[in-house]
Amino acid sequence: MGSRDGTFHGENIDVLPDATFVIDLEGKVIARNRAMEELTGVSAESMSE
């Protein structure tokens, strides 16, 4: 999931069938997949605000 420099590359979570999201150490959502949007009815754009 992460790389050696500590960054997260979330390109691969969109293919997961389960609703998935990733938060950083400060509690901010930094990645979510389409299944999460469908489950919650909340768009990716509004989750990152």
C-alpha positions as CSV (number, residue, x, y, z in Angstrom):
1,M,0.0,0.0,0.0
2,G,2.6,2.5,1.0
3,S,5.9,3.2,-0.5
4,R,9.3,3.5,1.2
5,D,9.0,7.2,1.4
6,G,5.7,6.9,3.4
7,T,3.3,8.1,0.7
8,F,0.1,6.3,-0.2
9,H,-0.7,5.4,-3.8
10,G,-4.4,4.7,-3.9
11,E,-4.9,3.8,-7.5
12,N,-5.5,0.2,-6.7
13,I,-8.3,0.4,-4.2
14,D,-10.9,1.4,-6.8
15,V,-10.9,-2.2,-8.1
16,L,-11.8,-3.6,-4.7
17,P,-15.5,-4.8,-4.5
18,D,-15.8,-3.8,-0.8
19,A,-16.3,-0.2,0.3
20,T,-12.8,1.0,1.3
21,F,-11.3,4.2,2.5
22,V,-7.9,5.3,3.8
23,I,-7.2,7.9,6.5
24,D,-4.0,9.6,7.3
25,L,-2.5,10.0,10.8
26,E,-4.5,13.3,11.2
27,G,-7.8,11.5,10.5
28,K,-8.3,13.0,7.0
29,V,-9.7,10.7,4.3
30,I,-7.0,10.5,1.7
31,A,-8.5,7.8,-0.6
32,R,-11.8,6.1,-1.1
33,N,-13.1,3.8,-3.8
34,R,-16.3,3.8,-5.8
35,A,-18.0,1.2,-3.6
36,M,-17.6,3.6,-0.7
37,E,-19.3,6.3,-2.6
38,E,-22.2,4.0,-3.6
39,L,-22.6,2.7,0.0
40,T,-22.6,6.1,1.6
41,G,-24.1,8.2,-1.2
42,V,-21.3,10.7,-0.6
43,S,-19.2,11.7,-3.6
44,A,-15.4,11.6,-3.4
45,E,-15.2,15.3,-3.9
46,S,-17.3,16.1,-0.8
47,M,-15.5,13.5,1.3
48,S,-12.2,15.4,0.8
49,E,-13.6,18.8,1.8
